[in-house]
């Protein structure tokens, strides 16, 4: 049995975060070959988590020390300041990943990190003043007038995280919305546990689990997408048909890019790949909310639509034709309403037949070129 009280506390505080970090490092290293971009996104967060554990343990040691004057006072202030800084930056790093996936712009990522970098500057005076915390005569710590600045900033970041979750839900990304809202709720509970009951190490463990949960979710999602186009793949299509088949799906669309083989033979496979990517992006750009694009074959795409009317599908089909033409390519589209009277196989074949009928008509009228440039 461990007799040293400080050592007992150290083991208890660090057990879950350290084991989680070991697991994450193993997973990141193993997955690097398959998911380089995902690994690069999460590696800084894991390294920040390691830094936070080290700094917090130094802070705990300094806080528990009897002598809090002179150099030891400065040491405690520095470790406390770094702990606050890293916590906020770590929170920002996790939210930046979600923000980039939600909005897709570098500007959003920079804006996400900006408050945490300002926080680093704001906290510097705590090294030399009592604005953030100070020592009472009995050795206990008192709070200065700016003591709650990091907590307020953390609350703002949590509100942003919840907002991202709501936006993901509105975009139909229910799984990602759920994981973001769960991470936000867990972080708030961890903060309240530390703040209200004077517990240590809870928040670090919660943040470590947040990073693990979000990484594992994105790892699973990685295998739902087509590597070339970024659209959902055939496995995702089959899974979602099964998932949403009970009354949620209103229409199935079948879409085929025109003359991909001829495009490959004439201009090379790079041009063919470019055509597939451009077509997928054009289709996704034209989709209404609740409609999802899947690449189900070489030049074949499908769209699942939930709770849409025939009029909306007609308008969306026109928008898709225009978007693909604007990308300098052409495609044929067919769709069918799924009212529950027929099986999925029958409805999908019906949409496929309509698509091929459109393709034949386009060829007869000379409206199916390899590309429009």
C-alpha positions as CSV (number, residue, x, y, z in Angstrom):
1,X,0.0,0.0,0.0
2,X,1.3,3.5,-0.9
3,X,1.8,5.4,2.4
4,X,2.8,8.8,1.0
5,X,-0.4,10.9,0.7
6,X,1.0,13.1,-2.1
7,X,2.0,10.0,-4.1
8,X,-1.4,8.5,-3.6
9,X,-3.0,11.7,-4.9
10,X,-0.6,11.8,-7.8
11,X,-1.5,8.3,-9.0
12,X,-5.2,8.8,-8.5
13,X,-5.2,12.1,-10.5
14,X,-3.1,10.9,-13.4
15,X,-4.3,7.3,-13.9
16,X,-7.1,7.9,-16.4
17,X,-5.5,10.7,-18.4
18,X,-2.1,8.9,-18.7
19,X,-3.7,5.6,-19.8
20,X,-5.9,7.5,-22.3
21,X,-2.9,9.3,-23.7
22,X,-1.0,6.0,-24.1
23,X,-4.0,4.5,-25.9
24,X,-4.2,7.6,-28.2
25,X,-0.5,7.6,-29.1
26,X,-0.7,3.9,-30.0
27,X,-3.8,4.5,-32.1
28,X,-2.4,7.6,-33.9
29,X,0.9,5.8,-34.7
30,X,-0.9,2.7,-35.9
31,X,-3.4,4.7,-38.1
32,X,-0.9,7.2,-39.5
33,X,-0.5,5.0,-42.7
34,X,-4.2,5.1,-43.4
35,X,-5.3,8.4,-42.0
36,X,-2.4,10.9,-42.2
37,X,-4.6,14.0,-42.2
38,X,-6.6,12.9,-39.2
39,X,-3.5,11.9,-37.3
40,X,-1.9,15.4,-38.0
41,X,-5.1,17.1,-36.7
42,X,-5.1,15.3,-33.4
43,X,-1.4,14.9,-32.6
44,X,-1.1,18.6,-31.3
45,X,-4.1,18.0,-29.0
46,X,-2.5,14.9,-27.5
47,X,0.9,16.7,-27.0
48,X,-0.9,19.6,-25.3
49,X,-2.6,17.1,-23.1
50,X,0.8,15.6,-22.1
51,X,2.0,19.2,-21.3
52,X,-1.1,19.9,-19.3
53,X,-0.6,16.8,-17.1
54,X,3.0,17.8,-16.4
55,X,2.2,21.4,-15.6
56,X,-0.8,20.5,-13.4
57,X,1.3,18.1,-11.4
58,X,3.9,20.8,-10.8
59,X,1.1,23.1,-9.8
60,X,-0.3,20.6,-7.3
61,X,3.1,20.1,-5.8
62,X,3.6,23.8,-5.5
63,X,0.1,24.3,-4.0
64,X,0.7,21.6,-1.4
65,X,4.1,23.0,-0.4
66,X,4.4,24.7,3.0
67,X,6.6,27.5,1.8
68,X,4.9,29.8,-0.7
69,X,7.2,32.8,-0.7
70,X,10.0,34.0,-3.0
71,X,11.0,31.8,-5.8
72,X,8.5,29.1,-4.8
73,X,5.7,31.6,-5.1
74,X,6.9,32.5,-8.6
75,X,7.1,28.8,-9.4
76,X,3.5,28.2,-8.3
77,X,2.3,31.3,-10.2
78,X,4.0,30.2,-13.4
79,X,2.7,26.6,-13.2
80,X,-0.8,27.9,-12.5
81,X,-0.6,30.3,-15.4
82,X,0.6,27.7,-17.8
83,X,-2.1,25.3,-16.7
84,X,-4.8,27.9,-17.5
85,X,-3.1,28.7,-20.8
86,X,-2.8,25.1,-22.0
87,X,-6.4,24.2,-20.9
88,X,-7.8,27.0,-23.1
89,X,-5.5,26.2,-26.0
90,X,-6.4,22.5,-25.7
91,X,-10.1,23.4,-25.8
92,X,-9.5,25.6,-28.8
93,X,-7.6,22.8,-30.6
94,X,-10.5,20.4,-30.3
95,X,-13.1,23.0,-31.3
96,X,-10.9,24.1,-34.3
97,X,-11.0,20.6,-35.7
98,X,-14.8,20.6,-35.5
99,X,-15.0,24.2,-36.9
100,X,-12.9,23.3,-39.9
101,X,-15.1,20.3,-40.6
102,X,-18.2,22.4,-40.2
103,X,-17.2,25.5,-42.1
104,X,-14.3,24.3,-44.2
105,X,-12.2,27.5,-44.0
106,X,-8.8,28.4,-42.5
107,X,-10.2,31.7,-41.3
108,X,-12.5,29.9,-39.0
109,X,-9.7,27.9,-37.5
110,X,-7.6,31.1,-36.9
111,X,-10.6,32.9,-35.3
112,X,-11.1,29.8,-33.0
113,X,-7.5,30.0,-31.7
114,X,-7.5,33.9,-31.4
115,X,-9.2,34.1,-27.9
116,X,-6.9,31.4,-26.5
117,X,-3.8,33.4,-27.7
118,X,-5.2,36.6,-26.2
119,X,-5.7,34.7,-23.0
120,X,-1.9,33.8,-22.9
121,X,-1.1,37.6,-22.9
122,X,-3.9,38.5,-20.4
123,X,-2.6,35.9,-17.8
124,X,1.0,37.2,-17.8
125,X,0.4,39.7,-15.0
126,X,-0.5,36.9,-12.6
127,X,3.2,36.2,-12.3
128,X,3.8,39.6,-10.5
129,X,0.4,40.8,-9.2
130,X,-2.6,39.5,-7.2
131,X,-5.1,40.2,-9.9
132,X,-5.7,36.5,-10.4
133,X,-4.9,34.9,-7.1
134,X,-3.0,35.5,-3.9
135,X,-2.1,33.8,-0.6
136,X,-4.0,34.5,2.6
137,X,-2.2,34.6,6.0
138,X,-3.1,31.0,6.7
139,X,-1.5,29.9,3.4
140,X,-4.8,29.3,1.6
141,X,-5.4,30.8,-1.9
142,X,-7.6,33.8,-2.4
143,X,-9.1,34.9,-5.8
144,X,-8.3,38.3,-7.4
145,X,-10.6,40.5,-9.4
146,X,-9.6,38.7,-12.7
147,X,-9.7,35.2,-11.2
148,X,-12.6,34.0,-13.3
149,X,-11.4,35.3,-16.7
150,X,-10.2,31.8,-17.8
151,X,-13.4,30.2,-16.6
152,X,-15.5,32.8,-18.5
153,X,-13.4,32.1,-21.7
154,X,-13.9,28.4,-21.2
155,X,-17.7,28.9,-21.0
156,X,-17.6,30.9,-24.2
157,X,-15.7,28.1,-25.9
158,X,-18.3,25.6,-24.6
159,X,-21.1,27.7,-26.1
160,X,-19.2,27.7,-29.4
161,X,-18.9,23.9,-29.2
162,X,-22.6,23.5,-28.5
163,X,-23.3,25.9,-31.4
164,X,-21.2,23.7,-33.8
165,X,-23.2,20.7,-32.5
166,X,-26.5,22.4,-33.4
167,X,-25.2,23.4,-36.9
168,X,-24.0,19.8,-37.5
169,X,-27.5,18.6,-36.6
170,X,-29.1,21.0,-39.0
171,X,-26.8,19.9,-41.7
172,X,-27.9,16.3,-41.1
173,X,-24.7,15.2,-39.4
174,X,-26.5,13.8,-36.4
175,X,-23.7,11.5,-35.3
176,X,-21.1,14.4,-35.2
177,X,-23.6,16.7,-33.6
178,X,-24.2,14.1,-30.8
179,X,-20.5,13.6,-30.1
180,X,-19.8,17.4,-30.0
181,X,-22.8,18.0,-27.6
182,X,-21.6,15.1,-25.5
183,X,-18.0,16.4,-25.3
184,X,-19.4,19.8,-24.3
185,X,-21.6,18.4,-21.6
186,X,-18.8,16.2,-20.2
187,X,-16.4,19.1,-20.1
188,X,-18.9,21.3,-18.2
189,X,-19.6,18.5,-15.7
190,X,-15.8,18.0,-15.2
191,X,-15.3,21.7,-14.6
192,X,-18.2,21.9,-12.1
193,X,-16.8,18.8,-10.2
194,X,-13.4,20.5,-9.8
195,X,-14.8,24.0,-9.1
196,X,-17.6,23.1,-6.6
197,X,-16.0,20.2,-4.8
198,X,-12.3,21.3,-4.9
199,X,-11.4,18.1,-6.7
200,X,-8.3,17.7,-8.8
201,X,-7.5,16.0,-12.1
202,X,-11.2,15.5,-13.1
203,X,-11.1,18.0,-16.0
204,X,-7.9,16.6,-17.5
205,X,-9.4,13.1,-17.5
206,X,-12.6,14.5,-19.1
207,X,-10.7,16.4,-21.8
208,X,-8.6,13.3,-22.6
209,X,-11.8,11.3,-23.0
210,X,-13.3,14.1,-25.2
211,X,-10.3,13.9,-27.6
212,X,-10.5,10.1,-27.6
213,X,-14.3,10.0,-28.4
214,X,-14.0,12.6,-31.1
215,X,-11.0,11.0,-32.7
216,X,-12.6,7.5,-32.7
217,X,-15.8,9.0,-34.2
218,X,-13.9,10.6,-37.0
219,X,-11.9,7.4,-37.5
220,X,-15.1,5.5,-38.0
221,X,-16.5,8.2,-40.3
222,X,-13.3,8.1,-42.4
223,X,-14.3,4.7,-43.7
224,X,-17.8,5.9,-44.7
225,X,-16.4,8.2,-47.4
226,X,-15.1,7.7,-50.9
227,X,-11.3,8.4,-50.8
228,X,-11.3,10.2,-54.2
229,X,-14.5,12.3,-54.2
230,X,-15.2,12.8,-50.5
231,X,-18.8,11.7,-51.1
232,X,-20.2,8.9,-49.0
233,X,-19.2,5.4,-50.3
234,X,-21.2,2.4,-51.3
235,X,-20.9,0.8,-47.8
236,X,-22.4,4.0,-46.3
237,X,-25.2,3.9,-48.9
238,X,-26.2,0.3,-48.0
239,X,-26.0,1.1,-44.3
240,X,-28.1,4.3,-44.6
241,X,-30.7,2.6,-46.7
242,X,-31.1,0.1,-43.9
243,X,-31.0,2.8,-41.2
244,X,-33.5,5.2,-42.8
245,X,-35.8,2.7,-44.7
246,X,-38.7,2.8,-42.2
247,X,-40.6,5.8,-43.6
248,X,-37.7,8.4,-43.5
249,X,-36.6,8.1,-47.2
250,X,-38.9,9.9,-49.6
251,X,-36.8,9.5,-52.8
252,X,-33.9,7.7,-54.3
253,X,-31.8,9.3,-57.1
254,X,-29.6,7.5,-59.6
255,X,-26.9,9.7,-61.3
256,X,-24.3,8.8,-63.9
257,X,-21.5,10.9,-65.2
258,X,-21.5,11.0,-69.0
259,X,-18.6,9.4,-71.0
260,X,-16.1,8.8,-68.2
261,X,-14.4,6.0,-70.1
262,X,-14.0,8.1,-73.2
263,X,-12.7,11.0,-71.0
264,X,-10.1,8.6,-69.5
265,X,-9.1,7.2,-72.9
266,X,-8.8,10.7,-74.5
267,X,-7.2,12.8,-71.7
268,X,-5.9,10.3,-69.2
269,X,-7.1,9.0,-65.8
270,X,-6.1,12.2,-64.0
271,X,-8.7,14.1,-66.0
272,X,-11.3,11.3,-65.3
273,X,-10.5,11.7,-61.5
274,X,-10.9,15.4,-61.8
275,X,-14.3,14.9,-63.4
276,X,-15.5,12.6,-60.7
277,X,-14.4,15.0,-57.9
278,X,-16.0,18.0,-59.7
279,X,-19.2,16.1,-60.2
280,X,-19.4,15.0,-56.6
281,X,-18.9,18.5,-55.3
282,X,-21.4,19.9,-57.7
283,X,-24.0,17.4,-56.6
284,X,-23.4,18.0,-52.9
285,X,-23.6,21.7,-53.5
286,X,-27.0,21.3,-55.1
287,X,-28.5,19.0,-52.5
288,X,-31.3,20.1,-50.2
289,X,-31.1,19.5,-46.5
290,X,-31.8,15.9,-45.7
291,X,-30.3,14.7,-49.0
292,X,-27.0,12.9,-49.2
293,X,-24.7,12.0,-52.1
294,X,-23.0,8.6,-52.4
295,X,-20.5,7.3,-55.0
296,X,-21.7,3.8,-55.5
297,X,-19.6,2.8,-58.5
298,X,-17.0,4.1,-61.0
299,X,-19.0,6.9,-62.5
300,X,-22.2,6.1,-60.7
301,X,-23.7,8.3,-57.9
302,X,-26.8,7.9,-55.8
303,X,-28.7,10.3,-53.6
304,X,-30.9,9.5,-50.6
305,X,-33.6,12.1,-49.9
306,X,-35.5,12.3,-46.6
307,X,-38.9,13.9,-46.3
308,X,-38.9,15.8,-49.6
309,X,-41.8,16.5,-52.1
310,X,-41.8,15.7,-55.8
311,X,-41.7,19.4,-56.6
312,X,-38.6,19.9,-54.4
313,X,-36.9,16.9,-56.2
314,X,-37.7,18.5,-59.6
315,X,-36.1,21.8,-58.5
316,X,-33.1,20.0,-57.0
317,X,-32.6,17.9,-60.2
318,X,-32.5,21.1,-62.3
319,X,-30.0,22.6,-59.8
320,X,-27.8,19.5,-60.1
321,X,-27.8,19.6,-63.9
322,X,-26.8,23.3,-63.8
323,X,-24.1,22.8,-61.2
324,X,-22.5,19.9,-63.1
325,X,-22.6,21.9,-66.3
326,X,-21.0,24.8,-64.5
327,X,-18.2,22.4,-63.5
328,X,-17.8,21.7,-67.3
329,X,-19.2,18.2,-67.3
330,X,-22.5,16.5,-67.9
331,X,-24.5,13.7,-66.2
332,X,-27.9,11.9,-66.4
333,X,-30.3,11.8,-63.5
334,X,-33.3,9.7,-62.6
335,X,-35.3,9.5,-59.4
336,X,-38.2,7.7,-57.9
337,X,-40.5,8.2,-54.9
338,X,-40.4,5.5,-52.2
339,X,-43.8,5.3,-50.7
340,X,-43.4,2.0,-48.9
341,X,-45.4,0.0,-51.4
342,X,-42.3,-1.3,-53.2
343,X,-39.0,-2.7,-52.0
344,X,-35.8,-0.7,-52.1
345,X,-34.5,-2.9,-54.9
346,X,-37.6,-2.1,-57.0
347,X,-37.4,1.6,-56.4
348,X,-33.7,1.8,-57.1
349,X,-34.1,-0.1,-60.3
350,X,-36.9,2.3,-61.3
351,X,-34.7,5.3,-60.6
352,X,-31.8,3.6,-62.5
353,X,-34.1,2.9,-65.5
354,X,-35.2,6.6,-65.6
355,X,-31.5,7.7,-65.5
356,X,-30.6,5.4,-68.4
357,X,-33.6,6.6,-70.4
358,X,-32.4,10.2,-69.8
359,X,-28.9,9.2,-70.9
360,X,-30.1,7.7,-74.1
361,X,-32.2,10.8,-74.9
362,X,-29.2,13.0,-74.2
363,X,-27.0,11.1,-76.5
364,X,-29.7,11.2,-79.3
365,X,-29.9,14.9,-78.9
366,X,-26.1,15.4,-78.6
367,X,-26.4,16.7,-75.0
368,X,-24.0,14.2,-73.5
369,X,-20.4,15.4,-74.3
370,X,-17.2,14.2,-72.5
371,X,-16.8,17.7,-71.1
372,X,-18.1,21.1,-71.9
373,X,-14.9,23.1,-72.0
